[in-house]
Amino acid sequence: MKRPPRHDEMRLWGMVTATVKAKPTHKAAGWTPKAQKSLVQPTSLQPMAPLLVDPKTITPAETRRAPGPLEGIEPNRRRKIAREHAPLDARLDLHGLDQDRARPVLEAFLRRAWEDGHRAALVVTGKGKLGVGVLRARTPEWLADPALRDIVAGVSPADKRHGGDGALYVALKRRPPKV
């Protein structure tokens, strides 16, 4: 079973398909044996334009990490959480909180859950009025913040039995062993 393509893969594929042009056929290009003989071969090469970026300063894509939204949870791990085969011990309900109060509560909750050794948490944001909620929209941004990058592995929408669109599964990274 194939996994669905991720957002960044679809964006990359869109860039590739936008740059591809159809190869002209011989008929469409007006190619004939006589036309081939009359083609003019270039006698001199044009000099290349100088590089505008120093190649030594370019860092590989593996070492860079964009500060954007987090990737989703791995499909198998998400499935185990949704079917309750993996423990979902930590739960937080943000109903009734405004965004100024909800962010510190969310950060403290996730830090405490990570310190307790939990690997997954459920964060209920609610859907908001008419399906447009402030907490629902802002929570993924807060989870992608550098303050939580060291403990949050990924975020995915919750299954219907856990709140559907009004909740998120948050996968937490393993806590390093104490020395």
C-alpha positions as CSV (number, residue, x, y, z in Angstrom):
1,M,0.0,0.0,0.0
2,K,1.5,3.3,-1.0
3,R,1.4,6.3,1.3
4,P,-0.2,9.5,-0.1
5,P,2.3,12.2,-1.2
6,R,3.2,14.8,1.3
7,H,2.6,18.5,0.7
8,D,6.2,19.3,0.1
9,E,6.5,16.4,-2.4
10,M,3.5,17.7,-4.3
11,R,5.0,21.2,-4.4
12,L,8.3,19.8,-5.7
13,W,6.4,17.7,-8.3
14,G,4.5,20.9,-9.4
15,M,7.8,22.7,-9.9
16,V,9.2,19.9,-12.0
17,T,6.1,19.6,-14.2
18,A,6.1,23.4,-14.7
19,T,9.6,23.3,-16.1
20,V,9.2,20.4,-18.5
21,K,8.4,21.1,-22.1
22,A,7.2,18.7,-24.7
23,K,9.9,17.4,-27.0
24,P,9.2,18.7,-30.5
25,T,8.8,16.0,-33.2
26,H,10.7,16.1,-36.4
27,K,7.6,17.1,-38.4
28,A,6.7,19.8,-36.0
29,A,10.2,21.3,-36.0
30,G,10.3,21.2,-39.8
31,W,13.1,18.7,-39.9
32,T,14.1,17.3,-43.3
33,P,17.4,15.8,-44.4
34,K,18.1,19.0,-46.4
35,A,17.3,21.2,-43.4
36,Q,19.8,19.2,-41.3
37,K,22.6,20.0,-43.8
38,S,21.9,23.7,-43.8
39,L,22.0,24.0,-40.0
40,V,24.8,26.4,-38.9
41,Q,27.1,25.0,-36.3
42,P,28.3,27.4,-33.6
43,T,31.9,28.4,-34.2
44,S,32.6,30.0,-30.8
45,L,31.3,29.3,-27.4
46,Q,29.8,32.0,-25.3
47,P,31.5,32.6,-21.9
48,M,29.6,31.5,-18.8
49,A,28.2,34.2,-16.5
50,P,30.0,34.4,-13.2
51,L,28.6,32.7,-10.2
52,L,26.6,35.0,-7.9
53,V,26.8,32.7,-5.0
54,D,29.9,31.2,-3.5
55,P,29.5,27.4,-3.7
56,K,31.3,27.0,-0.3
57,T,28.6,28.9,1.5
58,I,25.8,26.6,0.2
59,T,24.6,24.2,2.9
60,P,23.1,20.8,2.0
61,A,19.4,20.4,2.3
62,E,19.8,17.7,5.0
63,T,21.4,20.2,7.4
64,R,18.9,23.0,6.9
65,R,15.6,22.9,8.6
66,A,12.9,25.4,7.7
67,P,11.0,27.0,10.6
68,G,7.7,26.2,9.0
69,P,5.0,23.8,10.1
70,L,5.9,20.3,11.2
71,E,5.6,17.2,9.1
72,G,2.8,14.8,9.9
73,I,3.2,11.8,12.0
74,E,4.4,8.6,10.2
75,P,1.4,6.8,8.8
76,N,1.9,3.6,10.7
77,R,2.4,5.4,14.0
78,R,-0.7,7.6,13.4
79,R,-2.7,4.5,12.6
80,K,-1.6,2.8,15.9
81,I,-2.5,6.0,17.8
82,A,-5.9,6.3,16.2
83,R,-6.8,2.6,16.8
84,E,-5.5,2.9,20.3
85,H,-2.8,0.3,19.8
86,A,-0.3,2.9,21.0
87,P,-0.9,4.6,24.3
88,L,-2.4,8.1,24.2
89,D,-1.9,8.9,27.9
90,A,-1.6,12.7,27.7
91,R,-4.7,14.7,26.8
92,L,-5.2,18.5,26.9
93,D,-8.5,20.3,26.2
94,L,-8.0,24.0,25.3
95,H,-11.7,24.8,25.2
96,G,-12.5,28.1,27.0
97,L,-9.0,29.5,26.7
98,D,-8.0,32.5,24.6
99,Q,-4.8,32.3,22.5
100,D,-2.8,34.3,25.0
101,R,-3.4,31.8,27.7
102,A,-3.6,28.6,25.5
103,R,0.0,28.8,24.2
104,P,1.8,28.7,27.6
105,V,-0.6,26.0,28.8
106,L,0.1,23.9,25.6
107,E,3.9,24.3,26.0
108,A,3.9,23.4,29.7
109,F,1.6,20.4,29.0
110,L,3.8,19.0,26.3
111,R,7.0,19.6,28.3
112,R,5.5,17.7,31.2
113,A,4.2,14.9,29.0
114,W,7.7,14.5,27.4
115,E,9.4,14.5,30.8
116,D,7.0,11.8,32.0
117,G,8.1,9.7,29.0
118,H,4.9,9.9,26.9
119,R,5.3,9.4,23.2
120,A,2.0,10.7,22.0
121,A,-0.5,13.3,23.2
122,L,-4.0,14.5,22.2
123,V,-4.6,18.2,22.0
124,V,-8.3,19.2,21.7
125,T,-8.6,22.7,20.2
126,G,-12.2,22.7,19.2
127,K,-13.5,23.6,15.8
128,G,-14.5,27.2,16.6
129,K,-17.5,29.0,15.3
130,L,-18.4,28.0,11.7
131,G,-15.4,25.7,11.6
132,V,-12.9,28.6,11.8
133,G,-11.3,28.6,15.2
134,V,-8.4,30.7,16.3
135,L,-6.9,27.9,18.5
136,R,-7.5,25.4,15.7
137,A,-5.5,27.6,13.3
138,R,-2.7,28.7,15.6
139,T,-1.9,25.4,17.5
140,P,0.1,23.9,14.5
141,E,2.1,27.1,14.3
142,W,2.9,26.9,18.1
143,L,3.9,23.3,17.8
144,A,6.3,24.2,15.0
145,D,7.9,26.9,17.1
146,P,11.6,26.4,17.9
147,A,10.7,26.3,21.6
148,L,9.0,22.9,21.1
149,R,11.1,21.6,18.2
150,D,13.3,19.5,20.5
151,I,10.4,17.5,21.8
152,V,7.7,17.4,19.1
153,A,8.3,14.9,16.3
154,G,5.1,15.5,14.2
155,V,1.5,16.6,14.2
156,S,-1.5,15.1,12.5
157,P,-5.3,15.6,12.6
158,A,-7.0,13.3,15.1
159,D,-9.4,10.5,14.2
160,K,-13.1,11.1,14.5
161,R,-13.3,9.1,17.8
162,H,-10.7,11.5,19.3
163,G,-12.3,14.7,18.2
164,G,-11.7,14.8,14.4
165,D,-11.0,18.2,13.0
166,G,-11.1,19.8,16.4
167,A,-8.2,17.8,17.8
168,L,-4.6,17.0,17.0
169,Y,-2.3,14.0,17.6
170,V,1.1,15.3,18.7
171,A,4.0,12.8,18.4
172,L,6.7,13.4,21.0
173,K,10.3,12.5,20.5
174,R,12.1,10.0,22.8
175,R,13.6,11.4,25.9
176,P,17.3,10.9,26.1
177,P,18.4,8.5,28.9
178,K,19.5,10.1,32.1
179,V,23.2,9.8,32.9
